[in-house]
Amino acid sequence: MPAPSRHSALLTDLYELTMAAAYFEDNFHPTASFELFVRSLPPQRGFLLAAGLDQALDFLENVRFSAEDIVVLRRHPAFTRVSAAFFDYLKDFHFTGEVWAMPEGTLAFEEEPLLRVTAPIIEAQIVETFLLSTLTFQTMIASKAARVVAAAQGRAVVEFGSRRAHGPEAGVLAARAAYIGGCTGTSNVEAGQRFGIPTFGTLAHSFIMAYGDEEESFRRFESLFPDHAVLLVDTYDTLAAIETIIHAGLRPRSVRLDSGDLVELSRQVRRRLDQANLTDTRIFASGELDEFVIADLLARGAQIDAFGVGTALATSKDAPSLSGVYKLVDVDFGEGPSGRVKLSEEKATYPCRKRVFRMRQSDGNYSGDIVAHESENYPDAEPLLNCVMRQGSRLAPSPRVQEIQERARLELSHLPEPHRRLQGAARYPVRFSSELERRLEEIRTRFVQPVGKPDSG
Amino acid sequence: MPAPSRHSALLTDLYELTMAAAYFEDNFHPTASFELFVRSLPPQRGFLLAAGLDQALDFLENVRFSAEDIVVLRRHPAFTRVSAAFFDYLKDFHFTGEVWAMPEGTLAFEEEPLLRVTAPIIEAQIVETFLLSTLTFQTMIASKAARVVAAAQGRAVVEFGSRRAHGPEAGVLAARAAYIGGCTGTSNVEAGQRFGIPTFGTLAHSFIMAYGDEEESFRRFESLFPDHAVLLVDTYDTLAAIETIIHAGLRPRSVRLDSGDLVELSRQVRRRLDQANLTDTRIFASGELDEFVIADLLARGAQIDAFGVGTALATSKDAPSLSGVYKLVDVDFGEGPSGRVKLSEEKATYPCRKRVFRMRQSDGNYSGDIVAHESENYPDAEPLLNCVMRQGSRLAPSPRVQEIQERARLELSHLPEPHRRLQGAARYPVRFSSELERRLEEIRTRFVQPVGKPDSG
């Protein structure tokens, strides 16, 4: 289980704090709504799976400035003119806002809010950096995992990437997100403890090398882990190691292939194991795998029962970032929300608090989403954003990660195949309601600057 | 300053613990040496800058199993046959080994050990996952940062990528590594506090959008931060915002361009600022920058004084992982070290504890490295691996991050230009000593398996 503890409010970008000081000194305290969404899907991706909300909400409930944090800010050269009252405000700072979000495991697409924060503007700004990195990272990994799992066509995929993740904590969070995306488990023991994810391990080359004698090391390992031994067979020569296992009378649960031509080797290994009546011994493969390699191995007839996937999964190697943004959509000075939008975008973003509705075809499969103004309703469609936090407190405990994984599995089962393709996925239809279009036009007209361009002035 | 505290030993892969149990139950306790290195440099990279050692050593000094951690393992299905004595051993587990490493900020190349652990084999195995993710992540980011900084040709580069990093903690570590690689600072306030890195902030679109009136928001911000205001000018229309600044009589320290054609816009903005006697107002640019975009902007005459670089830097987007490995190189049962090597590699790796020597040309520039057996010495070359930890305790406090940055700067100044090119960098010469080649051959002969291949048996 996650251990809730104080989260430092310094896990933010400095400009959030300089802006906070400016708002404070100016007595500028509207309620602001920010929406977090992904601008566009990375190449090859036909969908996203929302993930990371539990960690985001844990942060919002526990974010504080410690006395030391405040000392650091007071000494910062940018803050020399900031009043003592602001630092007093930080002493008592906590998040008091409201949050709407897609449940973890929900299919999401470009430009759809994954989460909305409505809070006093200072609070809503300060939490931006943490929310973005938490939600977009886990969403990215869960989405990648779903692709790898799909490529494996029902075979188990275990997340093995902690050693290549972006630091130890990234490894733990990647394991959680990969499980949400459909992995059977992870090698990361901390993730197992913190989130209740099944953990799996095999055997490293170093074990065999340390003993020096391959047969001896296999015997030792299998005697201690008779039901769990996955014997790694490529330390010296894969096929020779299989003969060693057979001649020694060992009956490992699995053998792991980690190098060489996995199609040819797996077929030869399967044949030899079957000839020796080791028909229950499964073949586990690893070694720089990703969804494309796995799909290719299976298409070429590899006899592999399960996969360990590391770097490609824990870093989303082919697309290691999502274009996540957190945009101010309205401010409210007590007279009702007033929509906001940035006009310099290459592509319009829409003002106002939104709802997202998902529609289904007659066969139950998803046919498209509508992003609408919060005042709108589409009674035949499913609304995807739920209120999950009010006045800074969660409305319900987060679901267990197993439930989230199950939700993701169900969601994917309703996504038509063209959007699930590994390559050339069809774009899922997401449209903005005409009410939102109308509000955008209204703001465009209102905010166009009166000052002339240099050439004209 | 980093807060040393207990690090959970569960930040590891499960197989490290199953192997540990197997070693323990078998009373197999040699001293083992593992070397951590990067197999090959990513595309476009001509060098690496070693980073992350401080966090690695902090982990080694503080890694422990809590009572809860042990409960988790006892309940794990793989451990049902493991004796109570093993769990008692874990209760007192701490790292007692010796560590040799390259100082942070040292230039490193493929196949050169960045770090060597010599410890009882169980200890050396359990720490593998943490060491790999910590050292390879920071090394990757520091190396990327050096490229971005080089592209900026002396202009400041500020790391802005926390929101796109792989979780909040990855953002903090990326900020540290980016600073080592030559960045002027970071936007990440926690990194500023923890490591003493300068932090910088500008202004977000949301601030301007919240006020609605761009001029009003500029005035407010500049009045509070007269020496630090970086006014963001692209919320509505960049050139119109510059006219607003001029007509309002503001004198911002900088203006930030975040979208549009940065070459054309920066030249127009510079011209208008200069015409209005705002010659001290600098132009800061951001928005999906990397080393290639920056080099191109400057080559095309952009008038930019400083850069904010986010996603590309904090995720090393074009190469988001390094092929870091941690290889057993020898074991010692009390009769002296016996070399170990895995023979299934496509490319040979070398057995035995090693030293790395760096040679210089007559002009002082580096001419190539030799990876040698630890018994060898090259008196005219500089040895790069130092003993940094004995019996689990650091021999000296880690240098301050400013010293590390300075070391990296000096190192890079001695690297001939062909290895520093952004594209098509020349391969730096790294050769293995003939003594190591001899030892490899010796082991190849000894470890070739006597069992025949299936076709021949």
Interface residues (C-beta under 8 A of the other chain):
Chain A: S8 L10 L11 T12 D13 L14 Y15 E16 L17 T18 M19 A21 A22 Y23 E25 D26 F28 P30 A32 F34 F59 E68 D69 V72 L73 H76 P77 A78 R81 V82 I121 Q125 E128 T129 F130 L132 S133 T134 T136 F137 Q138 F160 S162 R163 R164 A165 H166 G167 P168 E169 A170 G171 V172 L173 A174 S187 N188 V189 E190 G192 Q193 T199 F200 G201 T202 L203 A204 H205 S206 F207 M209 A210 Y211 G212 E214 R220 F221 L224 F225 P226 D227 H228 D234 T235 Y236 D237 T238 L239 A240 A241 I242 E243 T244 H247 D258 S259 G260 Q268 R272 T311 T315 S316 K317 P320 S321 L322 G324 Y326 K327 L328 V331 S338 R340 V341 K342 L343 S344 E345 E346 F447 V448 Q449 V451 G452 K453 P454 G457
Chain B: S8 L10 L11 T12 D13 L14 Y15 E16 L17 T18 M19 A21 A22 Y23 E25 D26 F28 P30 A32 F34 F59 E68 D69 V72 L73 H76 P77 A78 R81 V82 I121 Q125 E128 T129 F130 L132 S133 T134 T136 F137 Q138 F160 S162 R163 R164 A165 H166 G167 P168 E169 A170 G171 V172 L173 A174 S187 N188 V189 E190 G192 Q193 T199 F200 G201 T202 L203 A204 H205 S206 F207 M209 A210 Y211 G212 E214 R220 F221 L224 F225 P226 D227 H228 D234 T235 Y236 D237 T238 L239 A240 A241 I242 E243 T244 H247 D258 S259 G260 Q268 R272 T311 T315 S316 K317 P320 S321 L322 G324 Y326 K327 L328 V331 S338 R340 V341 K342 L343 S344 E345 E346 F447 V448 Q449 V451 G452 K453 P454 G457
